Amino acid sequence: MSDNTVSLHRVLKASPEKIYRAFTEAAAIASWLPPYGFICTVHEMTVAPGGSYKMSFQNFSTGNSHSFGGKYLELQPNEFLKYTDTFDDPNLPGEMVTTVWLRKTMAGTEIKITQEGIPSAIPVEMCYLGWQESLEKLAKLAEPEIPDA
C-alpha cells in the first residue's frame, strides 16, 4: 500500500461472468460493496463507457450516510472495469480511480483491484480493511451455485 493507493488480489470460485455481474448490477453491488455495518443505496447506475453511477452508504449504527458517485471510464465485459469515485463531502476532495481485472482460472476467477487517489482524510489501512470485508461479501454472493428448482 502506498500513501493513497490500495491493491487487492483474490481468487473466487465463480465465473468471470458472475463476478462482472456483481460489479455491474445495482442490486448485486448494493449487497456486497459496503463494508459490514453499512447499507448501500444505489441511486443511479448506467454501466457503459462514459456512463455514471451514484450511491450512498449508511452507517447502520448511527444512521449517518455519505454519498459518492463517478463515471465508468473503460469496460470489457467479464474481464475489466475502470471507474472513478468522487465523494459528495467537500472534506473528502479529489477523484479516486478503481481498476478491476478479472481472469478465468481453473479454480474460478482471479480478481485484481487497484484503487488510487484515496483522499488523505481516509486512512489507507481502513480503506484496505473495508475492501477486504467487501470482497468477503462478494465471495458469499458469487460463489454459491443455487439451482432454481
Secondary structure, DSSP 8 states (H G I E B T S, - for coil): -BTTEEEEEEEESS-HHHHHHHHHSHHHHHHHSS-TTEEEEEEEE--STT-EEEEEEEETTT--EEEEEEEEEEEETTTEEEEEEEESSTTS-S-EEEEEEEEEETTEEEEEEEEE---TTS-HHHHHHHHHHHHHHHHHHHS------
